[in-house]
Amino acid sequence: MVSSAATTVSIDRGHFELNNFGVLAGSNSKVTVTNSSASSNAFGFVAQPAAGAGEIDIQNSTASLNTNTGVFSGGGAGIATIRIADVSLFGNTVAGIVAASNGTVQSYLNNFNSSGGVPSGPASPGPQ
């Protein structure tokens, strides 16, 4: 999604398969994903704004069997942030988590990642 206006999206029980991006947060977007899966795509969950900021909050969801990365933040000119809680990442070819330039992946430290890669920092307030 590319927008000059702020865009907010909530996804619950979504299944994204066989796409380039399962879920993409582009410029000026805030996306919340719960109880969903992004599998067999090139990338699972991606925040990559061309301008402004792009954010994804992911809870109780899975990114698996993607040919590149399960959770990918950054790589564009804008600031990208992904926060993950209770997320399972497995069977992703390149890595489970990648934080590229201008991107961060914050974790609530209760995720499962067998695909490699680490968050770039803890999320606040953290696990309770």
VOGU-3710 file (C-alpha; in Angstrom, 3 decimals, decimal comma):
1> mvssaattvs> 0,000/0,000/0,000  1,361/3,426/-0,954  -0,463/6,471/0,324  0,253/10,104/1,112  -2,564/10,083/3,685  -2,388/8,025/6,864  -3,814/4,546/6,346  -4,806/2,190/9,174  -5,631/-1,481/8,579  -6,605/-4,290/10,980
11> idrghfelnn> -6,390/-7,916/9,858  -7,746/-10,815/11,918  -7,712/-14,447/10,752  -6,150/-13,611/7,381  -4,311/-16,169/5,261  -1,853/-14,831/2,689  -0,291/-17,371/0,331  1,558/-17,414/-3,002  2,178/-13,653/-3,213  5,291/-11,505/-3,461
21> fgvlagsnsk> 4,385/-9,939/-0,075  1,944/-11,582/2,331  1,245/-8,287/4,151  2,993/-5,035/3,194  2,937/-1,798/5,222  3,988/0,986/2,882  4,204/4,755/3,272  2,185/6,325/6,093  0,511/3,080/7,117  -0,210/1,328/10,391
31> vtvtnssass> -1,213/-2,325/10,158  -2,326/-4,649/12,962  -2,277/-8,390/12,248  -3,699/-11,020/14,637  -4,368/-14,740/14,318  -3,089/-14,809/10,736  -0,570/-16,562/8,499  1,720/-15,486/5,675  3,077/-18,633/4,048  4,612/-19,659/0,715
41> nafgfvaqpa> 5,146/-16,061/-0,393  8,459/-14,415/-1,274  8,185/-12,350/1,957  5,696/-12,893/4,797  5,179/-9,647/6,748  6,948/-6,534/5,432  7,166/-2,890/6,530  8,927/-0,943/3,762  7,708/2,633/3,317  9,059/4,728/0,442
51> agageidiqn> 8,380/7,867/2,533  7,018/8,667/5,982  6,620/5,675/8,258  5,207/2,175/7,977  4,353/0,005/10,989  3,064/-3,506/11,560  2,049/-4,977/14,916  1,791/-8,785/14,652  0,339/-11,025/17,345  -0,429/-14,738/17,483
61> staslntntg> 0,484/-15,295/13,840  2,774/-17,412/11,632  5,197/-16,692/8,785  6,389/-19,950/7,241  7,840/-21,446/4,074  8,458/-18,057/2,462  11,159/-18,142/-0,206  12,875/-15,093/1,316  12,043/-13,769/4,800  9,210/-14,209/7,308
71> vfsgggagia> 9,373/-10,738/8,914  11,240/-7,989/7,026  11,493/-4,362/8,162  13,202/-1,513/6,295  14,987/-1,223/2,993  13,034/1,861/1,890  13,559/5,587/2,421  10,928/5,802/5,198  11,127/4,530/8,778  9,827/0,966/9,202
81> tiriadvslf> 8,843/-0,647/12,510  7,502/-4,138/13,162  6,495/-5,358/16,634  5,978/-9,095/17,175  4,334/-11,077/19,996  3,515/-14,808/19,963  4,749/-15,106/16,372  6,031/-18,389/14,887  8,648/-18,248/12,130  9,781/-21,456/10,482
91> gntvagivaa> 10,951/-22,775/7,138  11,712/-19,332/5,678  14,588/-19,675/3,195  16,702/-16,550/3,919  15,729/-15,789/7,541  12,856/-15,555/9,961  13,618/-11,921/10,851  15,533/-9,220/8,966  15,881/-5,558/9,985  17,387/-3,693/7,013
101> sngtvqsyln> 18,317/0,007/6,723  15,728/2,309/8,340  13,988/-0,728/9,854  13,526/-2,220/13,311  11,876/-5,387/14,533  10,870/-5,217/18,178  10,041/-8,411/20,035  8,044/-9,105/23,179  10,467/-12,060/23,608  7,769/-14,752/23,368
111> nfnssggvps> 8,221/-15,791/19,731  9,436/-18,991/18,038  11,999/-18,570/15,255  13,658/-21,589/13,654  14,545/-19,626/10,491  17,322/-17,417/11,921  17,695/-13,683/12,321  17,070/-11,703/15,473  14,970/-8,694/16,465  16,762/-5,363/16,618
121> gpaspgpq> 15,427/-4,659/20,111  12,845/-5,459/22,776  9,397/-3,906/22,623  8,019/-1,876/25,521  6,654/-2,593/28,042  7,836/-6,154/27,435  6,435/-9,476/28,580  4,361/-9,576/31,742
//
